[in-house]
Amino acid sequence: MNVRSFMDLDCWKVARVFRKDISLLAKTFPTEEKFGLVSQIKRSSRSVTANIAEGYGRYHHQENIQFCRVSRGSLTETLDHLTVALDEEYISETQFEQYKNDLERCLKVLNGYINYLVKAKSDK
């Protein structure tokens, strides 16, 4: 695969779908959560793709790896926000498990990209 842009990265593509799904989910939360959970979960899910993009734009393996690690942290933060949604009964256990599975898929692909970058860095 020829990667010409961060938009060609599988980790970004998978995270983009996840981000869109989280945004749709957030629209179902109660109005009183607009400046609380809605804002937090949208920001953390958006941070995943934003950090992949920013890291890619740095053109340096170590910086790219660091931004991908921040992205990974944002995925974990999003999982915590999903547990809040579950605990507050804004989503069902079934919905939680589906979003968790989607998040774990993002994490798996992102970790693969990080491993690729680490290897590419060591090969230089």
C-alpha positions in Angstrom: 0.0 0.0 0.0 1.3 3.4 -0.9 0.9 5.8 2.0 0.8 9.4 0.7 -1.1 10.9 3.6 -2.2 10.1 7.2 -5.6 9.5 5.6 -4.1 6.4 4.0 -3.1 4.8 7.3 -5.3 1.9 8.4 -5.1 3.0 12.0 -6.5 6.5 11.1 -9.2 5.0 9.0 -10.4 2.6 11.7 -10.2 5.4 14.3 -12.2 7.7 12.0 -15.1 5.3 11.9 -14.9 4.9 15.7 -14.8 8.7 16.2 -17.9 9.0 14.0 -19.7 6.3 15.9 -18.9 8.0 19.2 -20.1 11.3 18.0 -23.5 9.7 17.0 -23.7 8.0 20.4 -23.0 11.3 22.2 -26.0 12.8 20.5 -28.2 10.4 22.4 -27.0 11.4 25.8 -29.2 13.6 28.0 -29.1 17.4 27.5 -27.6 18.0 31.0 -24.5 16.1 29.8 -23.8 18.5 26.9 -20.9 20.2 28.7 -19.9 17.2 30.7 -19.8 13.7 29.3 -20.8 14.6 25.7 -17.9 17.2 25.5 -15.4 14.8 27.1 -16.1 11.7 25.0 -16.2 13.7 21.8 -12.9 15.4 22.5 -11.1 12.2 23.5 -12.4 10.3 20.4 -11.3 13.2 18.2 -7.9 13.3 19.8 -7.3 9.7 18.6 -7.3 10.7 14.9 -5.9 14.1 15.5 -2.8 12.7 17.1 -2.3 10.1 14.4 -2.4 12.9 11.9 -0.1 15.2 13.8 2.4 12.4 14.4 2.4 11.5 10.7 3.1 15.1 9.8 6.2 15.3 12.0 8.3 13.2 9.5 10.3 11.8 12.3 9.8 8.2 13.6 10.3 9.0 17.3 7.9 12.0 17.3 5.4 10.0 15.3 5.6 7.1 17.8 5.0 9.6 20.7 1.9 11.1 19.1 0.6 7.6 18.5 1.1 6.8 22.2 -0.9 9.9 23.0 -3.5 8.6 20.6 -3.5 5.3 22.4 -4.1 7.2 25.7 -7.0 9.0 24.2 -8.6 5.6 23.3 -8.2 4.5 26.9 -9.8 7.8 28.1 -12.7 7.2 25.7 -13.2 3.8 27.2 -13.4 5.4 30.6 -16.1 7.8 29.3 -18.0 4.8 27.9 -17.9 3.2 31.4 -19.5 6.4 32.7 -22.2 6.2 30.1 -22.8 2.6 31.1 -22.8 3.4 34.9 -25.2 6.3 34.3 -27.4 3.9 32.2 -27.1 6.0 29.0 -26.1 2.9 27.2 -26.8 -0.8 27.7 -24.2 -3.5 28.5 -24.6 -4.8 25.0 -23.9 -1.3 23.5 -20.9 -0.9 25.9 -19.4 -4.2 24.7 -19.8 -3.3 21.1 -18.1 0.1 21.5 -15.4 -1.6 23.6 -14.8 -4.2 20.8 -14.6 -1.4 18.3 -12.2 0.5 20.5 -10.0 -2.6 21.0 -9.9 -3.0 17.2 -8.6 0.6 17.0 -6.1 -0.2 19.6 -4.9 -3.3 17.8 -4.4 -1.5 14.5 -2.7 1.5 16.2 -0.3 -0.8 18.2 0.6 -2.5 14.8 1.4 0.9 13.4 3.5 1.8 16.5 5.4 -1.5 16.2 6.0 -0.7 12.5 7.4 2.7 13.4 9.6 1.3 16.1 11.1 -1.3 13.7 11.5 1.3 10.9 13.3 3.6 13.4 15.7 0.8 14.5 16.4 -0.2 10.8 17.9 3.2 10.1 
